[in-house]
Amino acid sequence: QVRLVESGGDSVQTGGSLRLSCAASGFPAGYYCMAWFRQAPGKEREALTSLYTGTSSTYYTGSAAGRFTTSRDNAEKTAYLQMTRLEPEDTAMYYCAARPQRWDMRSDCNINKRTDFEHWGQGTQVTVSQ
C-alpha cells in the first residue's frame, strides 16, 4: 500500500525555522516526482516545491523560493522541506505528494508546470506566531 506520512509540523515564532519530513512507503520501483503543498484556512491549496527522484532536480514556486529548500534521502525514502525565516503568513497545513514520473518526461516534475499528483499525505500543521 502506497503511503506518505508527513511529520515535523510545530508552532514557532516569526523568524524561526522548521524541517518537515515526508516518509514514503509501498511505492513500486521507479522514478517519482515528489512535491510539497500547503493550505491555509479559507484559502486554496498552494504549490511550493517539487523534486525529481531520478536526478534530485528541484523546483520552487515564488512562494517558496529563497526561504524553503526541498531534498530527499534516497536510502530513507524520505523527502524534506526545510523552511527558514518563517512568517505568520506561512501558517498552514503542509502536505507532501507524489506521482510516478517517467524519465523521458522528467521536465514535467517542475511544480510551476504541473501540479496534479496521485498520492497525498495526511498533512502536518505549521503555525507561526508573531
C-alpha positions as CSV (number, residue, x, y, z in Angstrom):
1,Q,0.0,0.0,0.0
2,V,1.4,3.3,-1.1
3,R,1.7,5.7,1.8
4,L,3.1,9.2,2.5
5,V,3.4,10.4,6.1
6,E,4.4,13.9,7.0
7,S,5.9,15.0,10.3
8,G,7.7,17.9,11.8
9,G,5.0,20.5,12.0
10,D,5.1,22.7,15.0
11,S,4.3,26.1,16.4
12,V,7.2,28.6,16.0
13,Q,7.7,32.3,16.3
14,T,8.3,34.7,13.4
15,G,11.8,34.2,12.0
16,G,12.1,30.6,13.1
17,S,12.8,27.5,11.1
18,L,11.3,24.1,10.7
19,R,12.1,21.0,8.8
20,L,9.2,18.9,7.6
21,S,9.6,15.2,6.7
22,C,7.7,13.0,4.3
23,A,8.2,9.3,4.7
24,A,7.3,7.2,1.6
25,S,6.4,3.5,1.7
26,G,4.9,1.0,-0.5
27,F,5.9,2.7,-3.8
28,P,6.9,0.4,-6.7
29,A,10.4,0.9,-8.0
30,G,10.8,3.7,-10.5
31,Y,11.1,7.4,-10.7
32,Y,8.8,9.8,-9.0
33,C,8.0,13.5,-8.7
34,M,7.6,14.4,-5.1
35,A,6.2,17.8,-4.0
36,W,5.2,19.9,-1.1
37,F,2.0,21.9,-0.9
38,R,0.3,23.9,1.8
39,Q,-3.2,25.1,2.6
40,A,-4.2,27.8,5.0
41,P,-7.7,28.1,6.4
42,G,-10.1,29.6,3.9
43,K,-7.5,29.5,1.1
44,E,-6.8,27.3,-1.8
45,R,-4.1,24.7,-1.8
46,E,-0.8,26.3,-2.8
47,A,2.1,24.5,-4.5
48,L,5.6,25.1,-3.1
49,T,8.3,22.7,-4.3
50,S,8.9,19.6,-6.3
51,L,11.8,17.1,-6.7
52,Y,12.5,14.5,-9.3
53,T,13.9,11.3,-7.7
54,G,15.8,10.3,-10.8
55,T,18.1,13.4,-10.7
56,S,17.3,15.1,-7.5
57,S,16.5,18.2,-9.5
58,T,14.4,20.7,-7.5
59,Y,11.9,23.3,-8.5
60,Y,10.3,26.1,-6.5
61,T,7.3,28.4,-6.8
62,G,7.6,32.1,-6.0
63,S,6.1,31.5,-2.5
64,A,8.9,29.0,-1.6
65,A,12.0,30.3,-3.5
66,G,14.6,31.8,-1.2
67,R,13.3,30.6,2.1
68,F,12.3,26.9,1.5
69,T,14.6,24.1,0.4
70,T,13.4,20.6,-0.6
71,S,15.6,17.5,-0.5
72,R,15.4,13.7,-0.3
73,D,17.2,10.9,1.4
74,N,17.0,8.0,-1.0
75,A,18.1,5.4,1.5
76,E,15.5,6.5,4.0
77,K,12.9,7.2,1.2
78,T,12.1,10.4,2.9
79,A,11.6,13.9,1.5
80,Y,12.3,17.0,3.4
81,L,11.1,20.6,3.4
82,Q,13.5,23.0,5.2
83,M,11.7,26.3,6.0
84,T,13.6,29.4,7.2
85,R,12.6,32.9,8.2
86,L,9.1,31.8,8.8
87,E,6.3,34.4,8.8
88,P,2.7,34.3,10.2
89,E,1.6,34.0,6.5
90,D,3.3,30.6,6.4
91,T,0.8,29.2,8.9
92,A,-1.0,26.3,7.1
93,M,-1.3,22.6,6.8
94,Y,1.6,21.3,4.8
95,Y,1.2,18.2,2.6
96,C,3.6,16.1,0.6
97,A,2.5,14.5,-2.7
98,A,4.0,12.1,-5.2
99,R,3.3,10.6,-8.6
100,P,5.2,8.3,-10.9
101,Q,7.2,10.3,-13.4
102,R,8.9,8.7,-16.4
103,W,12.5,9.5,-17.2
104,D,11.7,11.0,-20.6
105,M,9.0,13.2,-19.0
106,R,11.1,14.3,-16.1
107,S,10.7,18.0,-17.0
108,D,7.1,17.7,-16.1
109,C,8.2,17.5,-12.5
110,N,8.6,21.2,-12.5
111,I,6.0,22.4,-10.0
112,N,5.5,25.5,-12.0
113,K,4.4,23.4,-14.9
114,R,2.3,20.7,-13.5
115,T,0.6,20.3,-10.1
116,D,-1.5,17.1,-10.3
117,F,-0.4,14.3,-8.0
118,E,-1.8,10.8,-7.3
119,H,-0.7,10.3,-3.8
120,W,-1.0,12.6,-0.8
121,G,-0.1,12.5,2.8
122,Q,-2.4,13.5,5.7
123,G,-0.6,16.8,6.3
124,T,1.3,18.4,9.2
125,Q,0.4,21.7,10.8
126,V,2.7,24.6,10.9
127,T,1.8,27.6,13.0
128,V,3.9,30.8,13.0
129,S,3.1,33.4,15.6
130,Q,4.4,37.0,16.0
